Amino acid sequence: MDVVEYAKKQRWWNKIFGENSGPVAEKYNVATQLAIGGVSGWCAGYLFQKVGKLAASAVGGGFFFLQIANHTGYIKVDWKRVERDVNNAKKQLKLNAEKPTKEVRTKVDEVQTFVKKNIILTGGFAGGFLLGLAS
């Protein structure tokens, strides 16, 4: 029994995901879709983990060396100015975050449509991504 065909015939599937919720990768069976999604998700999760550690180390090390240089007298940091600039940046982010732009809304709609049409592939990707982060 093919899960994709079974899901297409169910009313609950159409209520949740809409009438055009058939996967784009219909020509592949469920196992293939899960495998493709899982492998690509694992690769993305693994790379995300490695790059994330590297970025966190670079940012943390930069702040660490900045503090050492400040305490030893090599540089002088105007912390009041830094705080003022950070607060201004926060205000700008709050103003821009309330109303998403048309481009952002369009991309969100595209992602939702893709996920609805490729639920099996997306599920495999999500599982693989989490496994990639854990490895």
C-alpha positions in Angstrom: 0.0 0.0 0.0 1.4 3.4 -1.0 1.1 5.9 1.8 1.0 8.9 -0.7 -2.0 7.4 -2.5 -3.7 6.6 0.8 -3.1 10.1 2.1 -4.5 11.7 -1.0 -7.8 9.8 -0.5 -8.3 10.9 3.1 -10.4 14.0 3.9 -8.4 14.9 7.0 -5.2 15.2 4.8 -6.9 17.7 2.5 -8.4 19.6 5.4 -5.0 20.1 7.0 -2.8 20.5 4.0 -5.2 21.7 1.3 -6.4 20.4 -2.0 -3.0 20.8 -3.8 -1.0 19.0 -1.1 0.4 16.2 -3.3 4.1 15.9 -3.2 6.2 17.3 -6.1 8.3 14.2 -5.8 5.3 11.9 -6.5 7.4 9.8 -8.8 9.5 8.6 -5.9 8.1 6.2 -3.3 7.9 7.0 0.4 11.1 5.3 1.4 13.1 7.1 -1.3 11.6 10.5 -0.2 12.5 9.8 3.4 16.0 8.7 2.5 16.7 11.7 0.3 15.2 14.1 3.0 17.1 12.3 5.8 20.5 12.3 4.1 20.3 15.9 3.0 19.0 16.9 6.5 21.8 15.1 8.2 24.4 16.8 6.0 22.8 20.2 6.6 22.6 19.5 10.4 26.2 18.3 10.6 27.5 21.4 8.7 25.3 23.7 10.8 26.8 22.2 14.0 30.4 22.6 12.8 30.0 26.1 11.4 28.0 27.1 14.5 30.8 25.9 16.8 33.4 27.8 14.8 31.3 31.0 14.7 30.6 30.8 18.5 34.3 30.2 19.1 35.3 33.2 17.0 32.8 35.6 18.5 33.5 34.4 22.1 37.3 34.5 21.5 37.0 38.0 20.0 35.1 39.3 23.1 37.7 37.5 25.3 40.6 39.2 23.6 38.8 42.5 23.6 38.4 42.3 27.4 42.1 41.4 27.9 43.2 44.2 25.7 40.9 46.6 27.5 42.1 45.6 31.0 45.8 45.6 30.0 45.5 49.1 28.6 46.2 48.4 24.9 42.8 49.8 23.9 40.2 52.0 25.5 36.6 51.1 24.9 33.8 53.7 25.3 31.2 51.4 26.8 28.6 54.1 27.2 28.8 54.6 23.4 28.6 50.9 22.8 25.5 50.6 25.0 23.9 53.6 23.3 24.5 52.1 19.8 23.2 48.7 20.9 20.0 50.3 22.3 19.5 52.2 19.0 19.9 49.0 17.1 17.4 47.2 19.3 14.8 50.0 18.6 15.4 49.7 14.9 14.9 45.9 15.0 11.7 46.3 17.0 10.3 48.7 14.5 11.2 46.5 11.5 10.0 43.3 13.2 6.4 44.4 13.6 5.7 44.6 9.9 7.4 42.0 7.7 8.1 43.1 4.2 6.4 41.8 1.1 9.4 39.8 0.2 9.5 38.0 3.5 5.8 37.2 3.4 6.2 35.8 -0.1 9.1 33.6 0.9 7.2 32.3 4.0 4.3 31.5 1.7 6.6 29.6 -0.7 8.1 27.6 2.1 4.7 26.7 3.5 3.5 25.6 0.1 6.7 23.5 -0.4 6.3 21.9 3.0 2.7 21.1 2.4 3.4 19.5 -1.0 6.4 17.6 0.2 5.5 16.5 3.7 7.3 13.2 3.6 10.5 14.7 2.2 10.3 17.5 4.8 9.8 15.1 7.6 12.9 13.1 6.5 14.9 16.3 6.3 13.8 17.5 9.8 14.8 14.1 11.3 18.1 14.0 9.5 18.8 17.6 10.5 18.3 16.8 14.2 20.5 13.7 13.8 23.2 15.7 12.1 23.1 18.2 15.0 23.5 15.4 17.5 26.4 13.7 15.7 
